[in-house]
Amino acid sequence: MPILLLLLALLLLFFSIAFYLYRVAFFPKRYTYDETIHLEIDAGKINSFDSFNNWPHEDLTIQSPFGYTLRARYFPLEGSTKTVIFSHGITITLFGSAKYMAMFRRRGYNLFVYDNRRHGMSGGSFCSFGFFEKHDLKTMVDWVLEKTGPGSLVGTHGESLGAAITLQHAALDPRIAFAIADCPFSDLHELFKLRLKQDYHLPAFPLLDICRIYAKLLLGFDLLQSSPIRYLSSVKTPVLLIHGQEDTYILPQMSKDLYAAKTQGPRRLYLVPGAAHACAYSTSPDEYERQVNLFLDEQRIA
């Protein structure tokens, strides 16, 4: 009897810990626009948001195919029919994409930023790490193509969570001309294993298995399906992978694995010396822009 009680207590403990981890993972903190601005400036990732605020733009509310609204901002450039859509990282907002915009503006692109689901001013009750978000990104591509007309060009750029969404979307939507993924995770299950070990000093088994059950039953998706590497072999779209060599949050090996997994179509890998997570651009802005331009020029993308 004592053994049975001990087993039941352990089981209850595992399910309780797993539920806490499930809440932390799928219901992340939401920063406001002002908080994102301060975080980006304080981290030295951008000096000013003047261009972001002063360039002519349209503030948009776009309906997600899942019933909630998505907040976006579109920066048109007169006469341009090419656009890049940016997806930001976890917890922050569309303002987190501002630092990447000028390099594409210099190439004559329209610019489009938006809040991912459960981020900023967008709806959606939880984060699915790309499972639902890739369809939201497809909706953004729909909007841009309708706006810019037949024969127009659309590319994507994502950071961290946004990079993983960008890659999962590329497997879904062959209309895009290119995808740039800055510090993506290759597989959500593997990322959670790493974070459990580094942040909580806990084993993956059985906690991730229980989290997976919670996600399936309560959120309606399987976390094993939030896996860019699972789909990348089918992607023919040109892909540029960028990763900081000193990233300990999402290891650079994940981008190396993604690079190896992309067996169809052009690919390029740029590893940034000395860069921590989501700091590749702020660490080497000139070289970052050079690598982006080199990638686009190699693929003869305008």
N, C-alpha and C positions, 0 to 999 in steps of 0.2 A: 504493500500500500504506500509506504513512504517513497518508493522508487517511482510509482505511478504519479504521485503528487509532484515529485521533482520534475518528471518529464512534462507534466502539464504546465508547471510553472515556467520551465524553459521555453516551451512552445508559446506560452502567452508573452514571455519576454521577447522572443524573436518577432512575433507578430506586432508587438507594440513598437519595437525599434524600427521595424520595416515600415510601419505606418507613418512614423515620424519622418523617415527618410523619403517616403513617397510624397509627403506634404512639402518637404523642403525642395525636392526635385521638380515636381510638376506644378507647384504653386509658388514660383519664385517671387522675391521682392520686386515691386514695380517702382522705379524711379520716375519722378516728374521731369518735365522738360527743363525746368530751372536746375534741378539736381543733376541731370545729365550734363548740362552746360558746365556747371562747376566741376564735376568729376573729370570731364575731358580737359578743361583748362588746368586744373590742379595737377593732373597727371602729365602735363606737358604734351598732350597729344594734338592740341590745336591752340593757337594764340588768340584767335578772334573768330567770332561768328558773324562779323559784319557782312561778308559776302552772302552767307546763308540768309540773313535777314533782309539784305538790301537788293539782291538780284530780283528781278521781276518773277513772281511766282503765283501759283494758284493753290490754295488750301482745299483739300478734297476730302470727302467722305464716300468711301466705296464699299459696296455690300460684299461681304464674304459669301462664298457658296454654302457656308455653314450657318448663315443666319445673323451673324453679328456684323458690326460696321468696322471698317479699317480706316484710320486716319492717315493721310498722305499729303505730300507737298510736291508739286511739279514745277520745275524751273525751265520754261521754254527758251530756246535760242532762236531768234528769228531766222527762218529759212532752213533750219536744220530738220532732217528726217531721221536722225540717229539719236538713240536714247540709251542711257545706262540706268538700271534700277538697282538701288542699294538696299541691302538687308543688314540690320544692326545686330549687335551681340545681346546676350541675355541680361535682363534686368533694366537695361537702358532704353533709349528711345531713338527716334529717327535722327535726332541731333547728333547721335554717335557716328553717323555716316558723313557728317559735314566735312571732316578732314580729307576725305578722298575725292571731293567733288571738283576742286579746281583743276586737277590734272586732266580730267575728262572734258571740262569746259574749254581748256586750251586746245583740245582736239575737235572742238565744235559740236559737242554733245548736248542734247537736252538732258536734264537731270531729274530723277524721280526717287524720292525717299518716302518711307512709310513706317508706321509702327507695326511690328509683328503682333500676332494675337497675344492677349494678356500682357501687353506692353504699352507704355505711353497712354494714348487716348483711344487705342483700339479695344474692341470687345474680345470676347473669348475668355472662358473661365479658367483655363489651364494651358500650360505649355506642353506641346507634344514633340518638341525637338525635330520638327520637320514633317511628321506624319500628316498633319492637317495643314501646316504652314506652307508646304510646297504648292498646295492648291490655291492658297491665298496669293502666292507669288504669281501663279499662272493667271489669276484674275487681274493682277496689276499689269501683266504683259498684254492681256486682252484690252485693257483700258488704253495703254500707250499705243498699241497698234491701231486702234480705232481713232485715236487722236491724231497720229502722225500720217496715217493713210497707207495705201498699198505700196509695196516696195521699200518701206522704211526698215530700219535696222534697230534691233534691241539686244543689248547685252546685259549681264547681271554681275554684281559684285557683292560679296557678303563677308562679314567679319564674325568669326567664332560661331555662335549659334546661327547667325545669318549665313555664314559660309557653308555650314552643313545643310541648311535649307536650300541654298543656291545649287548645291550639287545634286540634292534629291530632286529638285525641280528640273534640272537639266536632263535627268533620265525620263522625265514626264513630258517635257515640252521641247520638241526639236526646232521650234521657231526661232529660238535665240541664236545670235551669231557667236557669242562667247560667254564663258562663265569664269569669273575670278573668285577664288576661295582663299581667304586670308585666315589662317589658323583654324581650319575645320577639324572636327572630330571625325574619325573614320567609322566608328560604330558606337552607339550609345551605351550598350551593355559594357563594352570595354572601357569607355570613359567613366561610367559609374563605378566599375571595379577599381579604377585608379583613384578616384575621388574618395571612395570608402576607405581605401588603404591610407591615403595621405591625410585626409581631413579628420577621419574618425578612428583610424587604426582598427578597422573591423574587416572581417572576411566577407567575400562576396556571397558565399553559400552559408546559410540559405536565404540571406536577407534580400538579395536581388531577385531570387525566385519568387519570394513573397511579394516584393514590390511589383513584379510583373503581373502577379495575380490581381493585386489591387488595381493596377492600370487597366487590365482587361475588363474587370468587373465594373469598375466605377467610372472609367474614362472612355472605354470602348476602343482601345487600341493596344497593340502589342509592342512593347518597347524594343523588341528585337527587330521590328520593321523600321525603326528610326535609325537607319544604317546606310550612309552614303556609299560605303564600299560594297555593299550588297548589290547596288544597282549600277555602279560606275562602268562596269565592263561593257554595258550596252550604249554608253554615251559616245556619240560621234562628234559632238560639239567641241570646239577647241576649249581647253581648260588650262588655266594658269593657277597653280597651287603656290601659296606663299606661307611661310612659317618662320617664326623666330627661333633661332637655335637654342636660346635660353628659356624657352617656354616650358614651364613645369606644370601648368594647369591642363593644357592639352599638348601632349608631347609631340615634338616635330616628327617622330617616327610615324605618327598617324598620317601626315601628309606624304611621307615617303611611301607608306603602304598604299595610299590612294593613287599616287603616281604610278606605282607598279600595277595596280588593278585596272587602270584605264588602258585597255588593250586596243581600242578602236579610236581613230581620230587623233588630232594633234593634242599634245600635252606639254607642259613646261613646269618645272619646279624651281622655285627661288627660295633658298634658305638664308635668313638674315642674321649675320653674326651679331651677337650681343643683345638681341631683341627678346624681351619677355613676351608674355601672352598679350596679343592684340596691340603690340608696340612696334611692329615691323615698320610701319610708315613713319612714326615719330622718331624711331632710331636712325633710319636712313632715308629721309624723304626724297632726296634727289635720285638715289639709286633705285628706290621703289618706283618712282615715276619712269625712270629709264627702262626698268624691267617690264613694266606694263606696256610702254610704247614699243619696246622690242617685240614683245609677244603679239601685239596687235599688228605691227608691221610685218612680222613673219607670216602671219595668217592673211595678210593683205586685207585686213579689216580697217575700214576708214577711221 
